[in-house]
């Protein structure tokens, strides 16, 4: 709590400094209060690596328990009112009742994520499998998820495929591309209303020779072929080391095809670490490009901000709250870039000045401002401390371990 002990005074001082930098503090506050981040149901259940599932006392076991835990994140951050679900991990007999239960908790069902990688038939792919029967199974499951969208009111079908091959010559890469196009078109044709399809990509794993949708360019090509309802989903862990992700983001914004994010962090591969835990500067740079797109009236944007991470060694609810806090912080810092001064320096090719302006925003301590905004949202200044004091973690251990 030490960093928040003097936040009212520090916030006033910060706001005066921001005013001197031509930053409209009222607009920054409004943007922070309007920020929405979706949490994943699977982040609250037991998970692990390829070698072991690490069980935590009190970890959520059912869709309802996952929603209850997700409510805690929203309760202490004020910005996470929706929960993505994974089918069949979160399969229930009555999705209307699940929607009603979420509503009672002050939540809503967010993106629907089909599981297209765990069935035995998917050993050699799902929608790209050489067998037409396997492809029909994959399409049927995706259409099942579209129906769940209708029932729950979800507008996002979030697709990730583990399809690929491990060896040269194992299958025809071009034939697999054609199969993907056909299957995706079938599913796409069933989307109605405000529904949209977000198509994720991944460089490798579990396929180590080639992955059928390996990068953002492949995803973008497929989306453009499908239509306007199809957009690219950027997972921040799914790139080669050193990739300039904000460059990809800027390109997709300009193409009108940035559909959303799966936020997590990594050091070596797709590590699924807490968002902002390894490279917070990258998260800041990504938000800088997003804000630029939002300010450009010529660009149409409807970006879904979702967290997707594997909480194996940290407490699941605390880890999720920390990720949300890190996203809030990066967004706040990106809102503090003096864009007029930056544009002037860019036009003058003043490289040092552009860096001074950029780094000044990133290095600004926004904790006092976020504490003040949280108070206006009706939550505590320090979400982790407030959650720990609530006793919820101990409560679910007693209740769930006794069953």
N, C-alpha and C positions, 0 to 999 in steps of 0.2 A: 504493500500500500504506500510505500515511501514516495514513489514517483508521483502519486496523486495527492499527497498531503497538502500541497500548496497550489493545487491546480486553479482555483478561482483567480488568485492574483497573477499567476503565471499566464493564464489565458488572456487576461486583460492586457498584459504586457505584450504577448504575442500578437494580439489583434492590432495593437498600435503599430507594431513593426510591419505587419502585413499591409496595413493601410498606407504606410510609407512606400511600400513596394507596389502600390496600385492594385492590390488584391481586394476584390469585393468580398469581405468577410461574410456578409449576409447570404450571398449566393453560395459560398463555400459551405456554410452551415446547412443551407437548404439541400444542397446536393448530398451531403453526408447523411442527412436524415432520410433522404429518399432512396439511398442505396439499398439494394436487395441482393442477398446472396443465398443460394440454395444449398442445403446440406444433403448428403446422401444417406439413405437408410442404412446401407451396408457399412458405413463408417462406425456404427454403434454396436455391431455384432462381432463375434470372435473372428479373427483373421490371422493370416500368417504368411510365411514364405513358401517356396516349393518344398521345403524340408519339414515344416511343422506348422500347425495351427496353435497359436499361443492364446490360451484361454484366460480371460480376466474375470474375477468374481463380479457378478452382477451385470455382465455384458448382456445386451438385448438379444432375445431369442426369437421373438415373433415380430410381425409387422407393427402390432400395437405398441409393444415395448420400444421398438425403434422410434416410433412417432413420439412416445412419451419422453424419450431421451432427447430427441430433436427439439421438443418444446423447451427444454432447459436451455439450449443454446439460444433460442429466440428470446426467452425470458430474460437472459442476462446480457444480450447484445442488442436486441431490438430491431435487427435487420435481416433475420432469417425465417420468414414466415412460410416457406415452402420446402417440401422434402421430396427428393427424387427417390423413386422406388425401382427395384430390380425384379424382373419376373423370370423364373419362378421363385427366387429367394423370398419374395414378399407376396407370394400367391395366397389369396384368401378365397373363401367361398362366395363372399358378398362384398363387392367393391363399393356399393352404395353405402354400406355400413362403415367401411373403412374411411370413406370420404367424410361421412358424418362424424366419426370419431375424431378425425383430424380437425374438423371444424370446431368441435367442442374444445379442442386444445388450442384453438386460435391459429391453426395451421391449414395448409392446403396441400393437396398432392401435386407435385411438380412433374418433372420429366419422367417418362416411362422408358426403362432400359431393358430391352430383350436380352436374354442370355443365349448367345449363339456359339458357345465354346465348351460347354461341359457335357453335353450328351455324347454317348459313345459313337453315334453316327457322325459326329463332327470331327472325328480324328483327322480327316483329310480335308476339312473345310465345311462350311455350311452353305452359303449362297454360291460359293465358287466350286463346290464339290463336283466331281465328274458325274455322279449319280443324280439323275433327275428326281428320284424319289427323295433323296436327302435335301435337295434344293427346295422341293415342295414342302418338306417338313419345316425348313427354315422360314420360308415365306409364310406358312400357316402360323408359326409362332409370332412373327412380326405383326401379322394381321390380328392375332389375338390381343397383342399389346395396343393396337389401334383401337380395338373395341374397349379395352380398359381405359384408354384416353377418353372415349366418349362418355363412359360412365362416371369417371372421376373429374372430368372437366379439364384434364391436362391438355396442353397445346403443343407439347414437345415429345417427339419420338426420337430418343437419343440412341444412335447406332454405332457400335464398335464391333469389328469382326477380327477374330484371331486367324482368319483364313490366310494361307500361304503354303510354301513348300520349304523343305529342308535341304534339298539337293538339286543341282542342275539337271534338267531333263525329267524331273519327277512328274511334271505335268506341263501342259501348254500354258504359258503365261497369258497369251492373247486370248485363248479360249476361256480362261478363268475370268478375264476382264469382261468378255461378252456375257458370261453367265451372271456376273455381278450386275451388269447393266440391266439385264432382263428381269432379275429378281427385284432389284430396287425399283424399277419402273412399275412392276406389279403392285408393290406396297404403296408407292407414291400415289398411284391412281386412286387409292382408297382414302386419302386424306381429304378432310372437308373443313369448312369453317375457318377457324384461326389455326388449325393444326399445321405444324411444319416438321420437317425431317432434318435433324442435325447429324451430319456424317463425320465421324471421327476418323483419325488416321494414326498409324503407329509404325515406326521404323522397323522394329523387329520384336520378337518374342510373342508367342511361342514358336513362330516360324523363323528360321535363322538363315535361310538362303534368300527368300523373297517373301514379302508380305503383300497381299493383293491391293490394299490401300495403304501405301507406305509413307506418303507425305501429303502436305497440304495441296500440292499441285494436282495430285491424283484425285483427292477428295473434291477439289474445286471443279475439275473437269467433269466428274460424275454429276455433281450438283447442277452445273450449267446444262447438262444434257437432260436432267430430270425436269427442271423448271424452277420457278421462283420460290416455291415452298421448301426447297432443299438448300441448306446452307452448311458451311464448314464449322465443325466443332474443334477447337484448339485445346488439346491437353498439354499443359506446360511440361510434362515429363516425357513426351513422346518424340523427342528430337535428338539428333546426334549432339554430342558435346560441343559447346561453343556456338550453337545455332543462334542466329539473331532473330529471336521469336517476335520481337516488336516490329521487325521489318515485314514478317509474314502478316502480322496483325494489320499493319498499315495498308498493305497490298489488298488484303481481303476487305477491309473497310472501303477502300476506293472502288472495289469491284462490287460492293453491295452484298457480299456473301459471308460476312462474319456473323455466324449464328450464335456462338456461345463459347464458353470456356469450361474446362475441367481444371481447376486450380489444384496444384500440388507442387512439391519441390523435389529436386534431385541433385545428387553429386556425380554419379557415374552413369546410370542408365535410367530406366523407368522406376525410380526408387519409391515413389508415392509417399514422400515425407510431408510433414506439416508445411502448408503453404507459407512461403516467405521465410522459412527457417534456414535456407542455405544461401539464397541470392535475392534479398529484398530489393536490391537495386534493379534487377530485371523486372520484378513485379511493378515497380514504380515506372519503369520505361514503357511497359505494356500499357499501363493506365494513361500515361502521357499521350500515347497515340490514340487511345479510345476517346479521351476527352477532346482531342483535336477533331476527331470525326464527329463527335456530338455537337461541337461548336460550328461545324461546317454545315450550313443549311442545305447544301446541295446533296448531302449524303444522308440516306435513309438508314437508320440503325435500330435494331431490336435485338440486343445482345443479352443472352442468358448467362448469368454468372453463377457457376456451380462449383462446389468443392468435390474432389474425388481423390481420396487418399486412404492409405492403409495404416491404421493406428495399431501397431503391434507391440510397442514397448511403452508408449505413453498412455495415460488414462484416456479412454475414448471420448468422453464428453469434454474433458479439459482440453484435449488435443484439438477437438473440433472448434471449441471456443477460441483457442489460441490462433488457429488458422484464420478464423473470421476477423479477429483483432488485427492480424497482420495484413489482411486484405484491406480493412478499413484504413489502416495507417498508410499503406502505399497509395491508396486512392486520395486520401487527404493531402499527402505530400504532392501528388501530381496536380491536384487542384490549385496548388500554391505557386506553380510556375508563372512568372510574369510573361505572358505570351506576347504582349505588345513589344516589350523590350527584347524578347527572344527573336521575334520576327524581324525587328530592326537590325539586330546583330547578324542574323542569318543573311539578310539582304546585303549587308555590308561585308559579308565573308569574314567577319571578325570571330575567328574560331575560339580564341581564348575567352571572349566575352560570352559566347553561347554556352561554354562550359561553366563559367562562373554562375550564370543565371540558372542553368539546369541543376548544378550541384547545390546551389543555395536552397532550392526548394526541397531536394531530397534530404539534405542535412538538417532541415528544420524539425525541431522537436514538436510534433503535433499531438503528443499525449494530453496536454492540458486542454487543447481544443476538442479532442475526442471525448474527454471526460465531461466537458461542458455540454456537448451535443448529446451524450448518453443521458445526462440528467434531464434534458429536455424531452428525451424519448421515454423517460420514466424508468430507466435502469440505472444501476450503480456505475460509478466512474471506473471501477476495476472489475470487469466481468469474471475473471478467474477467482479473485478473492471473494466476490459475492457468491459465486457458485459453491466454493469450498465451505463458506459459512452457512449455506442453506441446509447442509446435511443430506442432500439428495443422494450423493454417492454412497453413503453408508446405508441409507434407507433401501436402495435397490439391491444392495448386497444381502441385507437381511431378508428381504422379501423374496428375491429370486433364488437365492441359494437354499431357502427352506422348502422349496417345492420339489 
